[in-house]
């Protein structure tokens, strides 16, 4: 008797399972690189084309496989790492589920060449959609080469969801960085569309960091080292002045496995407390060595989330280690207040030291003119000058001062209508219905945002810098800049590539001339690295929003009423004056009735 429940065909089940492991080309890169590491390789090469769509190839000089293992490795749940469930608590390898190659083979055309060192010949296997279409002996160097071609060729819906080539390349580079940092003793190389991006020799951890992120980091790193019975913490953190506007350069490794952990990130951030301005993020490359039995890495398909047996202890040790590293940097001179230093007179040993003589006139009143009939001589402080230096409560409480005298008297209606600035943040202006309040920051953001949006349509000119700025980037950030290049230049940026991972900024939009060019670029990267924006959609709007926020931060110290009036006019000339680009209200009206109600009228 047939029912409504049916068992899925193998090829459908394989494609569904593959979707959990291989979400994009970078997922396949991660799995293949980790397999190469587990094979004991000393040299690993990654080759990609078209953001991994056309080709992902990993070549290693590891142990290789026999013909039997070469066939079996593409079967689901086929692994050399586990014999029973207890083995999950003693893992020191990267892969262990036996899903990686099976998942890749289910959604791509795969070609594998492999040979063990002790074998005379190797084996070639070609697979399409989990089916072996060719198997034959070949001559091959020892190790394994796996080429993944036309990823998701048989799952067009998933292929259509892939982002642009620069975006997918950036994700691949991030995975490459994670594995390369975890294993500095292994040589890695990366070729993208025929161009060599990285050639990394076997090195120390610090040398690997500098090789990936640039020579300037050689002087920016502080060593972290702390050993406890349950955990060993080593690695490097960036000096406080090397903090960035982006979170990207933050790496945790547990037993050589890259992980993400907000709890541990908070420990590092707490160690930098009061040392970094708001919005800045510390750079760190920190490695943990723990007993595998005290962690669980099998809680997420990507294995980037780990559960600790005692995470509070790890938190405390990490925070202490980072604080100690920062302390060794000697951020501030140590002062010993218990040591009494001898006083040495600059006038000589025999000079008599006399205390200063102070004379006080008890009848002096700063609010009165000692010569009321005189119109010459130095100007005396008037009430408005005094009130800027003395708290209102103190003035109002003085019996000899009449508070009514402190109120400025306007001579005509025109002066009354001029706006003024409250606490440097809010514009106050009299309107017919009462008092209009404008958020200065939000108003400037709206004005700049619409300027940038309209400028792109007309390809606005760039304001050239007196001294060009050179900015070092990581490979993922370089790819992101390439993806945004046309929009950035149309908004007024003028830059050129200055080596593989460096750009030279020659000009910026006129509104950004007073801003730090490097900070602007870092802010742009931060917005797009949050993972919330699709580079194919609203790229211009996201860029304009980021630039508007940056431009609005640089407020003049003084704002005259005439300048405020012009700003109000520009705000109301905008298409959406009532809201900032982020959707916050910019204008509020306090009506006459509202004011009257506050006084019980």
C-alpha angles and dihedrals in degrees: 000000000000120000137191095265117086132178114244118243113256095249092053092046090049092052092050092048090047090057090064093055106026107047097152138349091280089062091058090047091053094051095046094047092049091049089052090052092049089053089066095250122174095191126037127181126195120198122184136174131193095001091308094302096110101028143005113174128175119189121187139170095222132128098297124206141263120245091259094051091044090061096039096050090073093057118099116264091008107144140154092205103070133051098164140357093270090065088071088075095054102048121144098160129087102234125039111143097077092227104107103080093034090053094047092048091052094061105029147038106263131193120187129187117184140164135173117229093243094051123088096213135029134215132249119206126180121192132184120187093344092309120116106229099172137021125170142143116262142174109257141153115261113274132046136290119191120185118192111197131187097002113213091009089144095041103057094170091060092043090055090056092060115109127234119301094257091052094048090045089053091054090049091051090052090055091046090052092050095053094040091052093047092055110034090160089069122076114234134186132185128201119187118190091338095311121111108234100172137014107180121186122208105275148141122295093257093048089051091053092050092046091055102037103032140272092275089073091067089083097035100064129095121198119243119201129161129150126198134168091256102034142018117210122197137154140078140295129197121252112256092253089056093061116128139213090238131069094214100100096064118111133178121183124190111194088339093309118121112235140178117222125164091191093059090041088058089054091057092043090051091054089058092049113148091005099086129054118240112282095027121115128204120239116231142169106189130171127199126198113198139157105274088225090066096059137054115216095169099083100094133034092237091049091221092120119073132186117216124211090220109015094165091063092048089049092054095046092048094049091048092049093051093046090051091051091050090048091054088058088067096226091181133016114265113243122205107202092181093069114087111214119206116249114238119194115223089209095064139267098284097047113117113231112221124189114241117264113233122195120196125196105207092191096056115117116185091202096062130071110238089206105040093171096050121090096182133069129060117336115256120226110268126210096267092052091049095049091057089063103035128061114251092234090058093048095044090050095055109101095211094055122080109213090208089067090062094065111097115234116224116212100207143014094254093067091050092058095056114107124238135199122249117208089336090284111074132050114219119200133170114240132176094261096045134278124351117208121196126190102232096205094048092045093052091047091053093048094048093043094057091043090055092046093052092040092061090057090056098033099242122221124256125242106230119230119234089225117026115234122228114211124192115214136186117244093258091050090048090055090049092052089050090053091052096038099108094047093045093052093046089055092056106274117136114193141142134201112261104189129326098306105017134084128194112217110210100169144009135195111288091246090059098050093108093046127090107264092210091051091051092054092047091051091051091050091048093056093052096041092059087084093231098103126072110216090215093057129055094347091148093047093050091048093047090049092051093047092046091055091049094047093048092055093068099075121174113250092233128040117189120208089250091054091049091050091053090049090053090051092051091048093053090047088063122099092238107023096161097067138045119234089264091055100256120140115258103182131051129174122212103200127214089249091054090052093046092051090056089062095044095254 
